[in-house]
């Protein structure tokens, strides 16, 4: 049946339509999806065994929901996706401000229209996308914004008394009747405004000024909150929290694979970038590891969290850094090198909140330390861990067993006084040639990754240098235009030049 051809209440009754609440509608549609083993929330990675089952249980129980979690944990996205569980189209009384059900009207307007026209009263159809309302809780939000108030202009135009119910201008919550309404960052809502929600959640009606008004609104409420807000900016008043039946805890990706899938899905790259810039799995893992290191860092405020947006922004910045270098060098294509990851520092410094010790260290230095820790952690996944290359503990009465050091040729090359200065803007061919100049570097990579092509091998060669520096086997210094690798002992005893002393004096002043 083409529902768009149903235009009156009579036709609606003849079609067999029956009213049902939004929570019943969500429950029934969810049951159908679960029975058909269909995906209920698409594009939500890492919540398959935790958050999504909790949400499904809450909807089956017809509960209002509070998503409690740190920034960047897909709380709002989960709420928005609930519209997919709504019926595609529902009928409303034509002209109704609050989406009145034609067979169970609430507003005075709809009741009078039906009393006047009976079964010939006109109806309209609204799509499920129109049944979603969202409000960010800010200190300036008022009861009038959410629930409604007297409209003096309407009273003057219609020549009605302020005591007449028809002069009410409904707020966003009544206008979301028969839909899903989301309040983001609930603790930021002033306590007196939170109190105004009590009746709506418990009794299902609204109170507007002195009107004897009872509107049993039909709404699924979804709230989001950050635990940090309970102490820093505000709190959820206890009676309101008591009226929210299900509180669901969200979390960050628990595995690197989940984090990789999220970034891959969310990163906004242009077609040109995808065609001209190759990004290896190694680089992707390094970027994700930065977020894991940040969440464990003593310099980063754990109460604020580290959003998944950090790695998404960092990935986009890394690709753009490589793209910019290729454009300057007039190269048709390139890859993201390890040295390009210096370009993700602005994405890190803008996405982390530092504790006092971190502020003392400085945002830039904290970001560089996180990047170096990520390199150190991932290095042991690709190459022999330098920490284990010490002599094995001897058995009783036996001599220590020597362990072969696969990095001996590389560190030996630097020990001879050689150094490598890789400019950030170096073209691919010159960078590859520079890396091949280091003794033992290519041999190590080919021995460990024999299947790698020339560019992949070169990237791994660069990764080895950064990895050895992170384990303090060689020295690494980040300059304005390049990264410089030297032997560790030589760099420790190198006396500062006159220019360096001048720079230090300027910094001091």
C-alpha positions as CSV (number, residue, x, y, z in Angstrom):
1,X,0.0,0.0,0.0
2,X,1.2,3.5,-0.9
3,X,0.8,5.2,2.5
4,X,1.2,8.7,0.8
5,X,-2.3,8.2,-0.7
6,X,-3.8,8.0,2.8
7,X,-4.7,11.6,3.5
8,X,-7.6,11.5,6.1
9,X,-8.3,9.8,9.4
10,X,-11.0,7.7,7.8
11,X,-8.5,6.3,5.2
12,X,-6.0,5.7,8.0
13,X,-8.5,3.7,10.1
14,X,-9.4,1.6,7.0
15,X,-5.7,0.8,6.5
16,X,-5.6,-1.0,9.8
17,X,-3.2,1.5,11.5
18,X,-3.0,1.2,15.2
19,X,-1.2,3.8,17.6
20,X,1.8,2.6,19.5
21,X,4.4,4.4,21.6
22,X,7.8,5.2,20.3
23,X,9.4,2.8,22.8
24,X,7.1,0.0,21.7
25,X,8.0,0.9,18.1
26,X,11.7,0.8,18.8
27,X,11.3,-2.5,20.7
28,X,9.4,-4.2,18.0
29,X,11.7,-3.1,15.2
30,X,14.7,-4.1,17.2
31,X,13.3,-7.5,17.8
32,X,12.8,-8.0,14.0
33,X,16.4,-7.0,13.4
34,X,17.8,-9.3,16.0
35,X,15.7,-12.2,14.8
36,X,16.9,-11.5,11.2
37,X,20.5,-11.2,12.6
38,X,20.8,-7.8,11.0
39,X,23.3,-5.2,12.1
40,X,21.6,-2.8,14.5
41,X,24.3,-0.1,14.7
42,X,26.5,0.3,11.6
43,X,29.9,1.9,11.6
44,X,30.4,1.6,15.4
45,X,33.7,-0.3,15.9
46,X,34.7,-2.0,19.1
47,X,31.3,-1.9,20.8
48,X,30.0,-5.2,19.4
49,X,30.5,-7.1,22.7
50,X,30.1,-4.2,25.2
51,X,28.1,-1.0,24.5
52,X,25.8,-2.3,21.7
53,X,24.4,-5.2,23.7
54,X,23.8,-2.8,26.6
55,X,21.9,-0.4,24.3
56,X,19.8,-3.3,22.8
57,X,18.9,-4.4,26.3
58,X,17.8,-0.9,27.3
59,X,15.7,-0.5,24.2
60,X,14.0,-3.9,24.7
61,X,13.3,-2.7,28.3
62,X,11.8,0.6,26.9
63,X,14.3,2.6,29.0
64,X,15.5,6.2,28.6
65,X,19.3,6.1,28.3
66,X,22.4,7.9,29.6
67,X,25.7,7.4,27.7
68,X,28.5,8.1,30.2
69,X,32.0,8.3,28.7
70,X,35.0,10.4,27.9
71,X,35.3,12.6,24.8
72,X,35.4,11.0,21.4
73,X,33.6,7.7,22.3
74,X,30.8,7.8,19.7
75,X,28.1,8.7,22.3
76,X,26.2,11.0,20.0
77,X,26.7,8.8,17.0
78,X,25.1,5.9,18.9
79,X,22.1,8.1,19.7
80,X,21.7,9.3,16.1
81,X,21.7,5.8,14.8
82,X,18.7,4.9,16.8
83,X,16.5,6.5,14.2
84,X,17.3,3.5,12.0
85,X,15.1,1.5,14.3
86,X,12.1,3.8,13.8
87,X,9.3,3.1,11.3
88,X,10.1,4.8,8.0
89,X,6.9,6.9,8.0
90,X,4.3,7.7,10.6
91,X,1.0,9.7,10.3
92,X,0.4,13.0,12.1
93,X,-2.4,15.4,12.3
94,X,-1.8,18.0,9.5
95,X,-0.5,21.3,11.0
96,X,0.2,19.9,14.4
97,X,3.1,21.4,16.3
98,X,3.8,18.3,18.3
99,X,3.3,15.5,15.8
100,X,-0.1,14.4,17.2
101,X,-1.1,10.9,16.5
102,X,-4.4,11.1,14.4
103,X,-6.0,8.4,16.6
104,X,-4.6,9.7,19.9
105,X,-4.2,13.5,19.7
106,X,-2.8,15.5,22.6
107,X,-2.8,19.2,21.6
108,X,-5.8,21.4,21.7
109,X,-5.3,22.3,18.1
110,X,-5.6,18.7,16.9
111,X,-8.5,17.9,19.2
112,X,-10.5,20.9,17.9
113,X,-9.6,20.0,14.3
114,X,-10.8,16.4,14.7
115,X,-14.0,17.6,16.6
116,X,-14.8,19.9,13.7
117,X,-14.0,17.6,10.7
118,X,-14.3,14.1,12.2
119,X,-12.9,11.3,10.1
120,X,-12.3,13.8,7.3
121,X,-9.6,15.6,9.3
122,X,-6.4,15.8,7.1
123,X,-3.2,13.9,8.1
124,X,0.4,14.1,7.0
125,X,3.3,11.6,6.9
126,X,6.7,12.4,8.4
127,X,9.9,10.5,7.8
128,X,11.9,8.9,10.6
129,X,14.7,11.4,9.9
130,X,12.3,14.2,11.1
131,X,11.7,12.4,14.4
132,X,15.1,13.2,15.9
133,X,15.8,16.2,18.1
134,X,19.2,17.2,19.6
135,X,20.2,19.9,22.0
136,X,23.7,20.7,23.3
137,X,23.4,21.6,27.0
138,X,24.9,25.1,27.5
139,X,24.6,27.5,30.5
140,X,22.3,29.7,28.5
141,X,19.6,27.1,27.8
142,X,16.3,28.0,29.3
143,X,13.1,26.2,30.3
144,X,11.4,28.1,27.5
145,X,13.9,26.6,24.9
146,X,13.3,23.1,26.0
147,X,9.6,23.0,27.1
148,X,7.9,26.2,26.0
149,X,6.5,29.5,27.2
150,X,3.7,32.0,26.5
151,X,4.0,33.7,23.1
152,X,2.8,37.3,23.5
153,X,2.9,37.9,19.7
154,X,0.7,34.9,19.0
155,X,-1.7,36.1,21.8
156,X,-1.9,39.6,20.1
157,X,-2.4,38.3,16.6
158,X,-5.1,35.8,17.6
159,X,-6.6,38.3,20.1
160,X,-6.4,35.7,22.9
161,X,-6.0,36.0,26.6
162,X,-2.7,35.0,28.1
163,X,-4.8,32.4,30.0
164,X,-5.7,30.7,26.8
165,X,-3.8,27.5,26.1
166,X,-3.5,28.4,22.4
167,X,-1.0,31.2,23.2
168,X,1.7,28.6,24.2
169,X,4.8,28.3,22.0
170,X,6.1,24.8,22.5
171,X,9.8,24.2,23.0
172,X,12.0,21.6,21.4
173,X,11.0,18.7,23.6
174,X,7.2,18.9,22.9
175,X,8.1,19.3,19.2
176,X,10.0,16.1,19.5
177,X,6.9,14.2,20.5
178,X,6.8,10.7,19.0
179,X,10.5,10.9,18.4
180,X,14.0,10.6,19.9
181,X,15.3,13.6,21.8
182,X,19.0,13.9,22.8
183,X,20.6,16.2,25.3
184,X,24.4,16.3,24.9
185,X,26.6,17.1,27.9
186,X,23.8,16.9,30.4
187,X,25.9,18.1,33.4
188,X,26.4,21.4,31.7
189,X,22.6,22.1,32.0
190,X,21.9,24.3,35.0
191,X,20.4,22.4,38.0
192,X,17.1,24.3,37.8
193,X,16.7,23.4,34.1
194,X,17.4,19.7,34.9
195,X,14.6,19.9,37.5
196,X,12.2,20.9,34.8
197,X,12.8,17.5,33.2
198,X,11.5,15.5,36.2
199,X,7.9,15.4,35.2
200,X,8.5,14.7,31.6
201,X,10.7,11.6,32.5
202,X,8.5,10.2,35.3
203,X,4.9,11.3,34.5
204,X,5.4,12.0,30.8
205,X,3.8,15.5,31.0
206,X,5.0,19.1,30.7
207,X,4.4,22.1,32.9
208,X,4.3,25.6,31.4
209,X,3.9,28.5,33.7
210,X,0.4,28.6,35.3
211,X,-1.4,26.5,32.7
212,X,-3.3,23.4,33.9
213,X,-1.8,21.5,31.0
214,X,-1.2,17.8,30.8
215,X,0.6,16.5,27.7
216,X,1.7,12.9,28.1
217,X,4.5,13.2,25.6
218,X,5.8,10.1,23.9
219,X,9.6,10.5,23.7
220,X,12.7,8.4,24.0
221,X,15.2,10.5,25.9
222,X,18.9,9.9,25.4
223,X,21.5,11.8,27.4
224,X,25.2,12.0,27.1
225,X,27.7,13.0,29.8
226,X,31.4,13.0,30.5
227,X,32.5,11.9,34.0
228,X,34.9,14.8,34.1
229,X,31.9,17.2,34.0
230,X,30.7,15.9,37.4
231,X,33.6,17.7,39.1
232,X,34.7,20.4,36.8
233,X,31.6,22.2,35.4
234,X,28.5,20.7,36.8
235,X,26.7,17.6,37.8
236,X,23.5,15.6,37.1
237,X,21.1,16.2,39.9
238,X,20.4,13.0,41.7
239,X,16.6,12.8,41.2
240,X,17.0,13.3,37.5
241,X,19.7,10.6,37.3
242,X,17.3,8.3,39.2
243,X,14.7,8.8,36.5
244,X,17.0,7.7,33.7
245,X,16.6,3.9,33.7
246,X,19.8,2.8,31.9
247,X,23.2,4.3,32.3
248,X,25.6,2.8,29.7
249,X,29.4,3.2,30.0
250,X,31.3,3.8,26.8
251,X,35.0,3.3,26.2
252,X,37.9,3.8,23.9
253,X,39.0,1.1,21.4
254,X,40.5,-1.8,23.3
255,X,42.7,-3.0,20.5
256,X,44.9,-1.4,17.9
257,X,42.9,-3.2,15.2
258,X,39.7,-1.5,16.3
259,X,41.4,1.9,16.5
260,X,42.8,1.4,12.9
261,X,39.3,0.5,11.6
262,X,37.8,3.7,13.2
263,X,40.5,6.0,11.8
264,X,40.3,4.3,8.3
265,X,36.5,4.8,8.4
266,X,36.5,8.4,9.7
267,X,39.5,10.0,8.0
268,X,38.4,12.6,5.4
269,X,40.9,12.2,2.5
270,X,40.4,13.6,-1.0
271,X,40.6,11.4,-4.1
272,X,43.9,13.1,-5.1
273,X,45.4,12.3,-1.7
274,X,44.3,8.6,-1.9
275,X,45.8,8.3,-5.4
276,X,49.1,10.1,-4.9
277,X,50.0,9.2,-1.2
278,X,50.6,5.7,-0.1
279,X,50.2,5.0,3.7
280,X,51.8,1.8,4.9
281,X,50.3,-0.3,7.7
282,X,53.4,0.5,9.8
283,X,52.7,4.3,9.7
284,X,49.0,3.7,10.5
285,X,49.9,1.6,13.5
286,X,52.4,4.2,14.7
287,X,49.7,6.9,14.6
288,X,47.3,4.8,16.5
289,X,49.9,3.9,19.1
290,X,50.4,7.5,19.9
291,X,46.8,7.6,21.3
292,X,47.4,4.5,23.3
293,X,50.6,6.0,24.7
294,X,48.8,9.3,25.5
295,X,46.1,7.5,27.5
296,X,48.8,5.8,29.6
297,X,51.0,8.9,29.9
298,X,51.7,10.5,33.3
299,X,51.7,13.9,31.6
300,X,48.2,13.6,30.2
301,X,45.1,14.2,32.2
302,X,43.3,10.8,32.3
303,X,40.0,12.3,33.4
304,X,39.8,14.3,30.2
305,X,40.6,11.3,28.0
306,X,42.2,11.2,24.6
307,X,39.6,11.4,21.9
308,X,39.6,9.1,18.8
309,X,39.6,12.4,16.9
310,X,43.3,12.7,17.8
311,X,44.3,9.8,15.5
312,X,41.9,10.8,12.8
313,X,43.3,14.3,12.6
314,X,46.9,13.0,12.9
315,X,46.3,10.5,10.0
316,X,45.0,13.4,7.8
317,X,47.9,15.6,8.8
318,X,50.4,12.8,8.0
319,X,49.0,12.3,4.5
320,X,48.9,16.1,3.9
321,X,52.5,16.4,5.0
322,X,53.5,13.8,2.4
323,X,51.3,15.4,-0.2
324,X,52.8,18.8,0.4
325,X,56.3,17.4,0.1
326,X,55.4,15.7,-3.2
327,X,53.9,18.9,-4.6
328,X,57.0,21.0,-3.7
329,X,59.3,18.3,-5.3
330,X,56.9,17.9,-8.3
331,X,56.5,14.2,-7.6
332,X,53.4,12.4,-8.9
333,X,53.2,10.1,-6.0
334,X,55.0,9.4,-2.7
335,X,54.5,7.6,0.6
336,X,54.2,8.8,4.2
337,X,57.7,8.5,5.7
338,X,58.5,8.3,9.4
339,X,59.9,11.8,9.3
340,X,56.5,13.0,8.0
341,X,55.1,12.2,11.4
342,X,56.6,15.4,12.7
343,X,53.6,16.9,10.9
344,X,51.1,15.2,13.3
345,X,52.4,17.2,16.3
346,X,49.7,19.9,16.0
347,X,47.1,17.2,16.0
348,X,48.5,15.8,19.3
349,X,49.0,19.1,21.1
350,X,45.5,20.3,20.3
351,X,43.8,17.1,21.5
352,X,45.3,16.3,24.9
353,X,44.9,18.0,28.3
354,X,48.0,18.1,30.4
355,X,48.5,17.7,34.1
356,X,50.8,20.1,35.9
357,X,53.9,18.1,35.2
358,X,52.9,18.0,31.5
359,X,52.5,21.8,31.4
360,X,56.0,22.1,32.9
361,X,57.4,19.8,30.2
362,X,55.5,21.7,27.5
363,X,52.9,20.5,25.0
364,X,55.4,20.2,22.1
365,X,57.8,18.1,24.1
366,X,55.1,15.9,25.5
367,X,53.8,15.3,21.9
368,X,57.3,14.4,20.7
369,X,57.8,12.1,23.7
370,X,54.5,10.3,22.9
371,X,55.6,9.9,19.2
372,X,58.9,8.5,20.3
373,X,57.2,6.1,22.8
374,X,54.9,4.9,20.0
375,X,57.9,4.2,17.8
376,X,59.6,2.3,20.6
377,X,56.6,0.2,21.3
378,X,55.9,-0.7,17.7
379,X,59.6,-1.2,16.9
380,X,59.7,-4.4,19.0
381,X,56.8,-5.7,16.9
382,X,58.8,-5.5,13.7
383,X,62.4,-6.1,14.7
384,X,64.4,-7.8,17.5
385,X,63.9,-5.9,20.8
386,X,67.2,-4.2,21.6
387,X,66.4,-4.6,25.3
388,X,66.8,-8.4,25.0
389,X,70.1,-8.2,23.2
390,X,72.1,-8.3,26.5
391,X,74.0,-11.4,27.6
392,X,71.7,-14.1,28.8
393,X,71.9,-14.9,32.5
394,X,74.4,-17.7,32.9
395,X,73.4,-21.1,34.3
396,X,75.1,-22.0,37.5
397,X,78.8,-22.6,36.8
398,X,78.4,-21.7,33.1
399,X,79.7,-18.8,31.1
400,X,77.3,-16.1,29.9
401,X,75.8,-16.9,26.5
402,X,76.5,-14.2,24.0
403,X,73.6,-12.9,21.9
404,X,74.1,-11.8,18.4
405,X,73.4,-8.1,17.9
406,X,71.7,-7.5,14.5
407,X,72.2,-3.8,14.9
408,X,76.0,-3.9,15.4
409,X,76.9,-2.9,11.8
410,X,74.5,0.1,12.0
411,X,75.6,1.4,15.3
412,X,79.2,0.8,14.3
413,X,78.8,3.0,11.2
414,X,77.7,5.9,13.5
415,X,80.5,5.1,16.0
416,X,83.0,5.8,13.2
417,X,81.9,9.5,13.2
418,X,79.4,9.2,10.4
419,X,76.1,11.0,10.7
420,X,72.9,11.1,8.6
421,X,70.9,14.3,8.1
422,X,67.4,13.6,6.5
423,X,65.8,16.8,5.3
424,X,62.0,16.9,5.8
425,X,61.5,18.1,2.3
426,X,63.8,15.6,0.6
427,X,62.4,13.9,-2.4
428,X,61.9,10.1,-2.3
429,X,64.9,9.2,-4.5
430,X,67.4,11.2,-2.5
431,X,66.0,9.9,0.8
432,X,66.4,6.3,-0.4
433,X,70.0,7.0,-1.5
434,X,70.8,8.6,1.8
435,X,69.4,5.6,3.8
436,X,71.4,3.1,1.7
437,X,74.6,4.9,2.8
438,X,74.3,3.5,6.3
439,X,76.2,0.3,6.6
440,X,74.1,-2.8,7.6
441,X,70.7,-1.0,7.4
442,X,69.5,-2.5,4.1
443,X,70.9,-5.9,5.0
444,X,68.9,-5.9,8.3
445,X,65.7,-5.0,6.6
446,X,66.1,-7.5,3.7
447,X,66.9,-10.3,6.2
448,X,63.8,-9.5,8.3
449,X,61.4,-8.5,5.5
450,X,62.7,-10.2,2.3
451,X,59.4,-9.6,0.4
452,X,59.5,-5.8,0.8
453,X,59.9,-3.7,-2.4
454,X,62.3,-0.8,-2.7
455,X,60.0,1.9,-1.1
456,X,58.8,-0.4,1.6
457,X,62.3,-1.4,2.4
458,X,63.4,2.2,2.6
459,X,60.6,3.1,4.9
460,X,61.6,0.2,7.2
461,X,65.2,1.4,7.0
462,X,64.2,4.8,8.2
463,X,62.0,3.2,10.9
464,X,65.0,1.2,12.2
465,X,67.0,4.4,12.7
466,X,64.1,6.0,14.6
467,X,63.7,2.8,16.6
468,X,67.3,2.5,17.6
469,X,67.2,6.2,18.7
470,X,64.1,5.5,20.8
471,X,66.2,2.7,22.5
472,X,69.1,5.1,23.0
473,X,71.5,3.1,20.7
474,X,72.1,6.1,18.5
475,X,71.3,9.8,18.8
476,X,68.4,11.6,17.1
477,X,67.9,15.3,17.0
478,X,64.9,17.0,15.5
479,X,65.9,20.3,13.8
480,X,63.7,22.9,12.1
481,X,64.2,21.4,8.6
482,X,65.6,17.9,9.2
483,X,66.2,15.0,11.6
484,X,69.8,14.2,12.4
485,X,71.1,10.8,13.4
486,X,74.6,10.4,15.1
487,X,76.4,8.1,17.4
488,X,75.1,8.4,21.0
489,X,78.4,9.0,22.8
490,X,79.7,11.5,20.3
491,X,76.6,13.6,20.5
492,X,76.7,13.5,24.3
493,X,80.2,15.0,24.4
494,X,79.8,17.4,21.5
495,X,80.5,20.9,22.7
496,X,77.9,23.6,21.8
497,X,78.9,26.0,19.1
498,X,78.9,29.7,19.4
499,X,75.7,29.9,17.4
500,X,74.1,27.4,19.8
501,X,75.2,29.4,22.8
502,X,73.7,32.5,21.2
503,X,70.3,30.7,20.7
504,X,70.3,29.6,24.3
505,X,71.0,33.1,25.5
506,X,68.1,34.4,23.3
507,X,65.8,31.8,24.7
508,X,66.9,32.6,28.2
509,X,66.3,36.3,27.7
